[in-house]
Amino acid sequence: MKIISYLLSIWIFIRTLSYGIYEIKQNSNTSGGIVIIVLAVLSLILPITVIYINGFY
């Protein structure tokens, strides 16, 4: 189950990061793109950290 959680977190990170890059390049929305990229990094780090600390699965 840990591997599925890690893969899902990575998949969500890639999708969110690509949307943040799209916002910066195509729509010239720099502040929105940066917020989305920060959200992508948090969506990668926090679930993996919680699984590691709590020892789920």
All heavy atoms as TSV, in Angstrom:
chain	resi	resn	atom	element	x	y	z
A	1	MET	N	N	0.803	-1.195	0.000
A	1	MET	CA	C	0.000	0.000	0.000
A	1	MET	C	C	0.852	1.267	0.000
A	1	MET	O	O	0.411	2.271	-0.511
A	1	MET	CB	C	-0.909	0.026	1.231
A	1	MET	CG	C	-2.181	-0.804	1.116
A	1	MET	SD	S	-3.085	-0.585	-0.386
A	1	MET	CE	C	-4.175	0.704	0.014
A	2	LYS	N	N	2.032	1.204	0.617
A	2	LYS	CA	C	2.885	2.389	0.620
A	2	LYS	C	C	3.283	2.769	-0.800
A	2	LYS	O	O	3.303	3.949	-1.141
A	2	LYS	CB	C	4.147	2.154	1.449
A	2	LYS	CG	C	3.946	2.228	2.916
A	2	LYS	CD	C	5.276	2.112	3.634
A	2	LYS	CE	C	5.096	2.180	5.117
A	2	LYS	NZ	N	6.366	2.098	5.833
A	3	ILE	N	N	3.581	1.776	-1.616
A	3	ILE	CA	C	4.011	2.065	-2.989
A	3	ILE	C	C	2.892	2.734	-3.766
A	3	ILE	O	O	3.140	3.691	-4.512
A	3	ILE	CB	C	4.486	0.775	-3.681
A	3	ILE	CG1	C	5.749	0.268	-3.002
A	3	ILE	CG2	C	4.727	1.007	-5.155
A	3	ILE	CD1	C	6.227	-1.070	-3.493
A	4	ILE	N	N	1.668	2.278	-3.576
A	4	ILE	CA	C	0.533	2.905	-4.262
A	4	ILE	C	C	0.371	4.346	-3.801
A	4	ILE	O	O	0.118	5.241	-4.615
A	4	ILE	CB	C	-0.753	2.086	-4.014
A	4	ILE	CG1	C	-0.643	0.722	-4.690
A	4	ILE	CG2	C	-1.975	2.834	-4.510
A	4	ILE	CD1	C	-1.764	-0.221	-4.355
A	5	SER	N	N	0.530	4.594	-2.515
A	5	SER	CA	C	0.424	5.959	-1.987
A	5	SER	C	C	1.524	6.854	-2.549
A	5	SER	O	O	1.275	8.005	-2.904
A	5	SER	CB	C	0.507	5.947	-0.468
A	5	SER	OG	O	-0.528	5.189	0.076
A	6	TYR	N	N	2.746	6.313	-2.630
A	6	TYR	CA	C	3.847	7.095	-3.192
A	6	TYR	C	C	3.613	7.401	-4.659
A	6	TYR	O	O	3.809	8.542	-5.102
A	6	TYR	CB	C	5.174	6.352	-3.028
A	6	TYR	CG	C	5.629	6.164	-1.604
A	6	TYR	CD1	C	6.442	5.112	-1.259
A	6	TYR	CD2	C	5.249	7.046	-0.606
A	6	TYR	CE1	C	6.877	4.930	0.044
A	6	TYR	CE2	C	5.664	6.863	0.699
A	6	TYR	CZ	C	6.477	5.807	1.019
A	6	TYR	OH	O	6.894	5.639	2.308
A	7	LEU	N	N	3.187	6.417	-5.409
A	7	LEU	CA	C	2.937	6.626	-6.840
A	7	LEU	C	C	1.797	7.616	-7.065
A	7	LEU	O	O	1.876	8.461	-7.964
A	7	LEU	CB	C	2.641	5.294	-7.524
A	7	LEU	CG	C	3.808	4.317	-7.619
A	7	LEU	CD1	C	3.340	3.000	-8.216
A	7	LEU	CD2	C	4.946	4.908	-8.424
A	8	LEU	N	N	0.761	7.521	-6.260
A	8	LEU	CA	C	-0.348	8.460	-6.384
A	8	LEU	C	C	0.106	9.880	-6.052
A	8	LEU	O	O	-0.278	10.836	-6.739
A	8	LEU	CB	C	-1.491	8.034	-5.465
A	8	LEU	CG	C	-2.771	8.848	-5.564
A	8	LEU	CD1	C	-3.360	8.750	-6.961
A	8	LEU	CD2	C	-3.763	8.378	-4.523
A	9	SER	N	N	0.928	10.040	-5.029
A	9	SER	CA	C	1.442	11.365	-4.673
A	9	SER	C	C	2.306	11.944	-5.795
A	9	SER	O	O	2.215	13.134	-6.107
A	9	SER	CB	C	2.261	11.301	-3.391
A	9	SER	OG	O	1.454	10.980	-2.299
A	10	ILE	N	N	3.127	11.108	-6.396
A	10	ILE	CA	C	3.975	11.570	-7.505
A	10	ILE	C	C	3.122	11.948	-8.701
A	10	ILE	O	O	3.374	12.970	-9.357
A	10	ILE	CB	C	5.015	10.495	-7.857
A	10	ILE	CG1	C	6.031	10.369	-6.719
A	10	ILE	CG2	C	5.726	10.816	-9.161
A	10	ILE	CD1	C	6.951	9.176	-6.848
A	11	TRP	N	N	2.091	11.164	-8.989
A	11	TRP	CA	C	1.208	11.458	-10.121
A	11	TRP	C	C	0.479	12.789	-9.914
A	11	TRP	O	O	0.406	13.621	-10.819
A	11	TRP	CB	C	0.210	10.320	-10.303
A	11	TRP	CG	C	-0.692	10.502	-11.468
A	11	TRP	CD1	C	-0.356	10.503	-12.789
A	11	TRP	CD2	C	-2.092	10.739	-11.427
A	11	TRP	NE1	N	-1.465	10.707	-13.558
A	11	TRP	CE2	C	-2.544	10.848	-12.744
A	11	TRP	CE3	C	-3.010	10.839	-10.385
A	11	TRP	CZ2	C	-3.867	11.070	-13.061
A	11	TRP	CZ3	C	-4.334	11.058	-10.704
A	11	TRP	CH2	C	-4.745	11.174	-12.019
A	12	ILE	N	N	-0.036	13.013	-8.705
A	12	ILE	CA	C	-0.708	14.274	-8.396
A	12	ILE	C	C	0.273	15.435	-8.483
A	12	ILE	O	O	-0.060	16.513	-8.992
A	12	ILE	CB	C	-1.367	14.197	-7.009
A	12	ILE	CG1	C	-2.541	13.224	-7.056
A	12	ILE	CG2	C	-1.826	15.562	-6.531
A	12	ILE	CD1	C	-3.124	12.885	-5.709
A	13	PHE	N	N	1.510	15.233	-8.011
A	13	PHE	CA	C	2.535	16.268	-8.088
A	13	PHE	C	C	2.807	16.666	-9.537
A	13	PHE	O	O	2.848	17.848	-9.872
A	13	PHE	CB	C	3.820	15.776	-7.421
A	13	PHE	CG	C	5.009	16.659	-7.682
A	13	PHE	CD1	C	5.119	17.883	-7.063
A	13	PHE	CD2	C	6.017	16.268	-8.544
A	13	PHE	CE1	C	6.216	18.708	-7.296
A	13	PHE	CE2	C	7.109	17.070	-8.786
A	13	PHE	CZ	C	7.208	18.297	-8.151
A	14	ILE	N	N	2.975	15.690	-10.409
A	14	ILE	CA	C	3.286	15.974	-11.816
A	14	ILE	C	C	2.136	16.712	-12.478
A	14	ILE	O	O	2.350	17.688	-13.212
A	14	ILE	CB	C	3.641	14.678	-12.555
A	14	ILE	CG1	C	4.973	14.143	-12.046
A	14	ILE	CG2	C	3.690	14.897	-14.064
A	14	ILE	CD1	C	5.306	12.757	-12.542
A	15	ARG	N	N	0.909	16.279	-12.230
A	15	ARG	CA	C	-0.254	16.935	-12.835
A	15	ARG	C	C	-0.403	18.376	-12.353
A	15	ARG	O	O	-0.664	19.280	-13.138
A	15	ARG	CB	C	-1.523	16.147	-12.520
A	15	ARG	CG	C	-1.551	14.721	-12.999
A	15	ARG	CD	C	-2.085	14.583	-14.346
A	15	ARG	NE	N	-3.395	15.209	-14.427
A	15	ARG	CZ	C	-4.247	14.972	-15.377
A	15	ARG	NH1	N	-3.941	14.106	-16.307
A	15	ARG	NH2	N	-5.390	15.599	-15.436
A	16	THR	N	N	-0.234	18.589	-11.064
A	16	THR	CA	C	-0.385	19.929	-10.505
A	16	THR	C	C	0.755	20.836	-10.940
A	16	THR	O	O	0.542	22.011	-11.265
A	16	THR	CB	C	-0.462	19.854	-8.969
A	16	THR	OG1	O	-1.436	18.900	-8.594
A	16	THR	CG2	C	-0.831	21.177	-8.375
A	17	LEU	N	N	1.968	20.303	-10.967
A	17	LEU	CA	C	3.118	21.087	-11.402
A	17	LEU	C	C	2.974	21.512	-12.863
A	17	LEU	O	O	3.255	22.663	-13.211
A	17	LEU	CB	C	4.403	20.287	-11.210
A	17	LEU	CG	C	5.701	20.999	-11.574
A	17	LEU	CD1	C	5.956	22.142	-10.607
A	17	LEU	CD2	C	6.849	20.023	-11.558
A	18	SER	N	N	2.510	20.611	-13.699
A	18	SER	CA	C	2.349	20.963	-15.113
A	18	SER	C	C	1.297	22.053	-15.289
A	18	SER	O	O	1.438	22.923	-16.150
A	18	SER	CB	C	1.990	19.728	-15.935
A	18	SER	OG	O	0.736	19.217	-15.553
A	19	TYR	N	N	0.247	22.040	-14.469
A	19	TYR	CA	C	-0.746	23.107	-14.559
A	19	TYR	C	C	-0.162	24.440	-14.085
A	19	TYR	O	O	-0.471	25.491	-14.654
A	19	TYR	CB	C	-1.998	22.769	-13.751
A	19	TYR	CG	C	-3.062	23.818	-13.889
A	19	TYR	CD1	C	-3.729	23.987	-15.091
A	19	TYR	CD2	C	-3.368	24.668	-12.839
A	19	TYR	CE1	C	-4.689	24.974	-15.230
A	19	TYR	CE2	C	-4.325	25.649	-12.969
A	19	TYR	CZ	C	-4.981	25.792	-14.165
A	19	TYR	OH	O	-5.917	26.774	-14.310
A	20	GLY	N	N	0.677	24.417	-13.063
A	20	GLY	CA	C	1.315	25.647	-12.602
A	20	GLY	C	C	2.222	26.242	-13.672
A	20	GLY	O	O	2.238	27.455	-13.889
A	21	ILE	N	N	2.968	25.395	-14.362
A	21	ILE	CA	C	3.832	25.863	-15.453
A	21	ILE	C	C	2.981	26.416	-16.597
A	21	ILE	O	O	3.313	27.437	-17.196
A	21	ILE	CB	C	4.757	24.730	-15.914
A	21	ILE	CG1	C	5.747	24.398	-14.800
A	21	ILE	CG2	C	5.495	25.096	-17.191
A	21	ILE	CD1	C	6.561	23.149	-15.035
A	22	TYR	N	N	1.861	25.757	-16.876
A	22	TYR	CA	C	0.943	26.238	-17.908
A	22	TYR	C	C	0.407	27.624	-17.561
A	22	TYR	O	O	0.324	28.500	-18.423
A	22	TYR	CB	C	-0.216	25.244	-18.066
A	22	TYR	CG	C	-1.351	25.759	-18.902
A	22	TYR	CD1	C	-1.264	25.750	-20.293
A	22	TYR	CD2	C	-2.507	26.249	-18.315
A	22	TYR	CE1	C	-2.304	26.229	-21.065
A	22	TYR	CE2	C	-3.545	26.719	-19.076
A	22	TYR	CZ	C	-3.444	26.714	-20.450
A	22	TYR	OH	O	-4.474	27.187	-21.219
A	23	GLU	N	N	0.035	27.825	-16.308
A	23	GLU	CA	C	-0.478	29.127	-15.884
A	23	GLU	C	C	0.569	30.221	-16.077
A	23	GLU	O	O	0.243	31.315	-16.504
A	23	GLU	CB	C	-0.894	29.089	-14.412
A	23	GLU	CG	C	-2.261	28.559	-14.158
A	23	GLU	CD	C	-3.356	29.450	-14.698
A	23	GLU	OE1	O	-3.261	30.688	-14.570
A	23	GLU	OE2	O	-4.300	28.894	-15.266
A	24	ILE	N	N	1.817	29.919	-15.771
A	24	ILE	CA	C	2.869	30.930	-15.896
A	24	ILE	C	C	3.146	31.236	-17.359
A	24	ILE	O	O	3.248	32.403	-17.752
A	24	ILE	CB	C	4.150	30.462	-15.172
A	24	ILE	CG1	C	3.912	30.440	-13.661
A	24	ILE	CG2	C	5.327	31.368	-15.507
A	24	ILE	CD1	C	5.035	29.831	-12.868
A	25	LYS	N	N	3.272	30.214	-18.195
A	25	LYS	CA	C	3.678	30.433	-19.586
A	25	LYS	C	C	2.533	30.890	-20.491
A	25	LYS	O	O	2.688	31.837	-21.257
A	25	LYS	CB	C	4.297	29.160	-20.145
A	25	LYS	CG	C	5.643	28.859	-19.545
A	25	LYS	CD	C	6.311	27.714	-20.236
A	25	LYS	CE	C	7.692	27.492	-19.640
A	25	LYS	NZ	N	8.422	26.444	-20.323
A	26	GLN	N	N	1.399	30.222	-20.430
A	26	GLN	CA	C	0.317	30.511	-21.377
A	26	GLN	C	C	-0.553	31.690	-20.945
A	26	GLN	O	O	-0.932	32.512	-21.765
A	26	GLN	CB	C	-0.577	29.279	-21.554
A	26	GLN	CG	C	0.125	28.113	-22.171
A	26	GLN	CD	C	0.547	28.367	-23.616
A	26	GLN	OE1	O	-0.078	29.149	-24.322
A	26	GLN	NE2	N	1.614	27.728	-24.043
A	27	ASN	N	N	-0.880	31.766	-19.677
A	27	ASN	CA	C	-1.799	32.788	-19.205
A	27	ASN	C	C	-1.109	33.989	-18.574
A	27	ASN	O	O	-1.781	34.919	-18.137
A	27	ASN	CB	C	-2.782	32.184	-18.195
A	27	ASN	CG	C	-3.660	31.128	-18.827
A	27	ASN	OD1	O	-3.889	31.134	-20.027
A	27	ASN	ND2	N	-4.148	30.212	-18.018
A	28	SER	N	N	0.207	33.960	-18.481
A	28	SER	CA	C	0.997	35.036	-17.871
A	28	SER	C	C	0.510	35.366	-16.462
A	28	SER	O	O	0.487	36.515	-16.045
A	28	SER	CB	C	0.958	36.287	-18.749
A	28	SER	OG	O	1.503	36.020	-20.015
A	29	ASN	N	N	0.105	34.349	-15.742
A	29	ASN	CA	C	-0.369	34.501	-14.369
A	29	ASN	C	C	0.720	33.978	-13.438
A	29	ASN	O	O	0.669	32.854	-12.955
A	29	ASN	CB	C	-1.679	33.738	-14.184
A	29	ASN	CG	C	-2.294	33.975	-12.831
A	29	ASN	OD1	O	-1.773	34.751	-12.038
A	29	ASN	ND2	N	-3.395	33.306	-12.560
A	30	THR	N	N	1.712	34.828	-13.185
A	30	THR	CA	C	2.875	34.410	-12.416
A	30	THR	C	C	2.523	34.093	-10.968
A	30	THR	O	O	2.944	33.057	-10.442
A	30	THR	CB	C	3.955	35.501	-12.460
A	30	THR	OG1	O	4.226	35.831	-13.811
A	30	THR	CG2	C	5.233	35.022	-11.812
A	31	SER	N	N	1.754	34.945	-10.323
A	31	SER	CA	C	1.436	34.710	-8.911
A	31	SER	C	C	0.592	33.451	-8.744
A	31	SER	O	O	0.817	32.664	-7.819
A	31	SER	CB	C	0.718	35.920	-8.312
A	31	SER	OG	O	-0.492	36.166	-9.006
A	32	GLY	N	N	-0.366	33.243	-9.605
A	32	GLY	CA	C	-1.177	32.028	-9.543
A	32	GLY	C	C	-0.358	30.778	-9.817
A	32	GLY	O	O	-0.547	29.743	-9.180
A	33	GLY	N	N	0.559	30.863	-10.774
A	33	GLY	CA	C	1.413	29.729	-11.100
A	33	GLY	C	C	2.331	29.352	-9.958
A	33	GLY	O	O	2.539	28.171	-9.681
A	34	ILE	N	N	2.868	30.357	-9.281
A	34	ILE	CA	C	3.758	30.089	-8.154
A	34	ILE	C	C	2.986	29.444	-7.008
A	34	ILE	O	O	3.468	28.493	-6.382
A	34	ILE	CB	C	4.460	31.386	-7.700
A	34	ILE	CG1	C	5.452	31.829	-8.772
A	34	ILE	CG2	C	5.154	31.196	-6.356
A	34	ILE	CD1	C	6.068	33.179	-8.541
A	35	VAL	N	N	1.777	29.914	-6.746
A	35	VAL	CA	C	0.957	29.317	-5.687
A	35	VAL	C	C	0.630	27.866	-6.024
A	35	VAL	O	O	0.678	26.987	-5.155
A	35	VAL	CB	C	-0.330	30.141	-5.477
A	35	VAL	CG1	C	-1.312	29.401	-4.590
A	35	VAL	CG2	C	0.003	31.492	-4.890
A	36	ILE	N	N	0.333	27.580	-7.273
A	36	ILE	CA	C	0.020	26.214	-7.687
A	36	ILE	C	C	1.252	25.322	-7.574
A	36	ILE	O	O	1.158	24.164	-7.167
A	36	ILE	CB	C	-0.566	26.208	-9.110
A	36	ILE	CG1	C	-1.932	26.870	-9.091
A	36	ILE	CG2	C	-0.661	24.803	-9.662
A	36	ILE	CD1	C	-2.532	27.107	-10.452
A	37	ILE	N	N	2.429	25.846	-7.911
A	37	ILE	CA	C	3.662	25.059	-7.781
A	37	ILE	C	C	3.955	24.758	-6.314
A	37	ILE	O	O	4.355	23.640	-5.972
A	37	ILE	CB	C	4.834	25.791	-8.469
A	37	ILE	CG1	C	4.622	25.758	-9.989
A	37	ILE	CG2	C	6.170	25.172	-8.086
A	37	ILE	CD1	C	5.581	26.608	-10.769
A	38	VAL	N	N	3.739	25.720	-5.428
A	38	VAL	CA	C	3.924	25.477	-3.992
A	38	VAL	C	C	2.932	24.418	-3.514
A	38	VAL	O	O	3.285	23.512	-2.742
A	38	VAL	CB	C	3.762	26.787	-3.185
A	38	VAL	CG1	C	3.666	26.523	-1.699
A	38	VAL	CG2	C	4.908	27.732	-3.492
A	39	LEU	N	N	1.695	24.488	-3.995
A	39	LEU	CA	C	0.698	23.478	-3.655
A	39	LEU	C	C	1.123	22.097	-4.153
A	39	LEU	O	O	0.928	21.088	-3.457
A	39	LEU	CB	C	-0.652	23.861	-4.249
A	39	LEU	CG	C	-1.803	22.915	-3.989
A	39	LEU	CD1	C	-2.166	22.926	-2.516
A	39	LEU	CD2	C	-2.991	23.289	-4.838
A	40	ALA	N	N	1.734	22.044	-5.328
A	40	ALA	CA	C	2.201	20.768	-5.874
A	40	ALA	C	C	3.301	20.173	-4.998
A	40	ALA	O	O	3.300	18.972	-4.728
A	40	ALA	CB	C	2.713	20.970	-7.296
A	41	VAL	N	N	4.222	21.005	-4.548
A	41	VAL	CA	C	5.306	20.513	-3.699
A	41	VAL	C	C	4.743	20.008	-2.363
A	41	VAL	O	O	5.146	18.953	-1.870
A	41	VAL	CB	C	6.373	21.606	-3.486
A	41	VAL	CG1	C	7.379	21.198	-2.432
A	41	VAL	CG2	C	7.066	21.923	-4.799
A	42	LEU	N	N	3.785	20.740	-1.813
A	42	LEU	CA	C	3.168	20.295	-0.564
A	42	LEU	C	C	2.399	18.993	-0.752
A	42	LEU	O	O	2.398	18.129	0.129
A	42	LEU	CB	C	2.239	21.379	-0.014
A	42	LEU	CG	C	2.916	22.621	0.534
A	42	LEU	CD1	C	1.879	23.656	0.948
A	42	LEU	CD2	C	3.817	22.273	1.690
A	43	SER	N	N	1.758	18.842	-1.904
A	43	SER	CA	C	1.010	17.607	-2.161
A	43	SER	C	C	1.939	16.423	-2.368
A	43	SER	O	O	1.514	15.276	-2.267
A	43	SER	CB	C	0.093	17.774	-3.376
A	43	SER	OG	O	0.841	17.798	-4.572
A	44	LEU	N	N	3.196	16.674	-2.652
A	44	LEU	CA	C	4.165	15.591	-2.765
A	44	LEU	C	C	4.773	15.255	-1.401
A	44	LEU	O	O	4.889	14.085	-1.036
A	44	LEU	CB	C	5.276	15.976	-3.744
A	44	LEU	CG	C	6.400	14.960	-3.917
A	44	LEU	CD1	C	5.860	13.690	-4.554
A	44	LEU	CD2	C	7.513	15.542	-4.755
A	45	ILE	N	N	5.126	16.257	-0.638
A	45	ILE	CA	C	5.875	16.047	0.602
A	45	ILE	C	C	4.987	15.607	1.767
A	45	ILE	O	O	5.320	14.655	2.476
A	45	ILE	CB	C	6.645	17.330	0.978
A	45	ILE	CG1	C	7.711	17.598	-0.068
A	45	ILE	CG2	C	7.254	17.216	2.356
A	45	ILE	CD1	C	8.407	18.923	0.099
A	46	LEU	N	N	3.866	16.272	1.977
A	46	LEU	CA	C	3.072	16.031	3.177
A	46	LEU	C	C	2.492	14.620	3.274
A	46	LEU	O	O	2.600	13.997	4.328
A	46	LEU	CB	C	1.977	17.088	3.307
A	46	LEU	CG	C	2.484	18.487	3.639
A	46	LEU	CD1	C	1.328	19.471	3.700
A	46	LEU	CD2	C	3.252	18.507	4.933
A	47	PRO	N	N	1.856	14.064	2.248
A	47	PRO	CA	C	1.316	12.705	2.405
A	47	PRO	C	C	2.398	11.661	2.672
A	47	PRO	O	O	2.209	10.765	3.506
A	47	PRO	CB	C	0.616	12.418	1.079
A	47	PRO	CG	C	0.340	13.732	0.492
A	47	PRO	CD	C	1.440	14.626	0.962
A	48	ILE	N	N	3.521	11.775	2.000
A	48	ILE	CA	C	4.603	10.821	2.212
A	48	ILE	C	C	5.154	10.949	3.634
A	48	ILE	O	O	5.444	9.953	4.287
A	48	ILE	CB	C	5.703	11.018	1.150
A	48	ILE	CG1	C	5.155	10.639	-0.225
A	48	ILE	CG2	C	6.939	10.208	1.481
A	48	ILE	CD1	C	6.075	10.957	-1.375
A	49	THR	N	N	5.262	12.174	4.127
A	49	THR	CA	C	5.752	12.399	5.483
A	49	THR	C	C	4.786	11.818	6.521
A	49	THR	O	O	5.213	11.178	7.483
A	49	THR	CB	C	5.948	13.903	5.738
A	49	THR	OG1	O	6.805	14.439	4.747
A	49	THR	CG2	C	6.536	14.160	7.106
A	50	VAL	N	N	3.505	12.017	6.323
A	50	VAL	CA	C	2.513	11.511	7.266
A	50	VAL	C	C	2.527	9.984	7.276
A	50	VAL	O	O	2.456	9.355	8.342
A	50	VAL	CB	C	1.111	12.043	6.922
A	50	VAL	CG1	C	0.039	11.301	7.693
A	50	VAL	CG2	C	1.037	13.528	7.204
A	51	ILE	N	N	2.645	9.369	6.123
A	51	ILE	CA	C	2.708	7.904	6.051
A	51	ILE	C	C	3.951	7.401	6.757
A	51	ILE	O	O	3.912	6.420	7.497
A	51	ILE	CB	C	2.666	7.429	4.586
A	51	ILE	CG1	C	1.284	7.675	4.006
A	51	ILE	CG2	C	3.025	5.969	4.472
A	51	ILE	CD1	C	1.193	7.449	2.522
A	52	TYR	N	N	5.071	8.070	6.559
A	52	TYR	CA	C	6.326	7.652	7.173
A	52	TYR	C	C	6.287	7.799	8.694
A	52	TYR	O	O	6.710	6.909	9.427
A	52	TYR	CB	C	7.492	8.451	6.588
A	52	TYR	CG	C	8.819	8.081	7.166
A	52	TYR	CD1	C	9.445	6.894	6.804
A	52	TYR	CD2	C	9.447	8.899	8.087
A	52	TYR	CE1	C	10.679	6.530	7.330
A	52	TYR	CE2	C	10.669	8.550	8.621
A	52	TYR	CZ	C	11.277	7.371	8.247
A	52	TYR	OH	O	12.477	7.031	8.784
A	53	ILE	N	N	5.764	8.914	9.172
A	53	ILE	CA	C	5.744	9.181	10.614
A	53	ILE	C	C	4.765	8.267	11.338
A	53	ILE	O	O	5.086	7.692	12.375
A	53	ILE	CB	C	5.409	10.667	10.888
A	53	ILE	CG1	C	6.581	11.547	10.460
A	53	ILE	CG2	C	5.081	10.895	12.354
A	53	ILE	CD1	C	6.284	13.030	10.539
A	54	ASN	N	N	3.558	8.122	10.794
A	54	ASN	CA	C	2.544	7.337	11.474
A	54	ASN	C	C	2.671	5.851	11.250
A	54	ASN	O	O	2.049	5.062	11.958
A	54	ASN	CB	C	1.158	7.784	11.048
A	54	ASN	CG	C	0.822	9.160	11.596
A	54	ASN	OD1	O	1.333	9.566	12.641
A	54	ASN	ND2	N	-0.029	9.869	10.900
A	55	GLY	N	N	3.430	5.450	10.268
A	55	GLY	CA	C	3.640	4.028	10.018
A	55	GLY	C	C	2.407	3.315	9.491
A	55	GLY	O	O	2.151	2.173	9.821
A	56	PHE	N	N	1.617	4.001	8.674
A	56	PHE	CA	C	0.428	3.370	8.095
A	56	PHE	C	C	0.836	2.203	7.213
A	56	PHE	O	O	1.907	2.167	6.641
A	56	PHE	CB	C	-0.368	4.362	7.260
A	56	PHE	CG	C	-1.082	5.395	8.094
A	56	PHE	CD1	C	-0.986	6.728	7.794
A	56	PHE	CD2	C	-1.864	5.020	9.176
A	56	PHE	CE1	C	-1.638	7.682	8.530
A	56	PHE	CE2	C	-2.521	5.962	9.931
A	56	PHE	CZ	C	-2.405	7.295	9.615
A	57	TYR	N	N	-0.062	1.266	7.061
A	57	TYR	CA	C	0.062	0.091	6.192
A	57	TYR	C	C	1.108	-0.817	6.741
A	57	TYR	O	O	1.850	-1.459	6.226
A	57	TYR	CB	C	0.331	0.476	4.747
A	57	TYR	CG	C	-0.638	1.492	4.221
A	57	TYR	CD1	C	-0.230	2.774	3.926
A	57	TYR	CD2	C	-1.957	1.167	4.022
A	57	TYR	CE1	C	-1.112	3.707	3.444
A	57	TYR	CE2	C	-2.851	2.087	3.544
A	57	TYR	CZ	C	-2.428	3.362	3.259
A	57	TYR	OH	O	-3.306	4.275	2.785
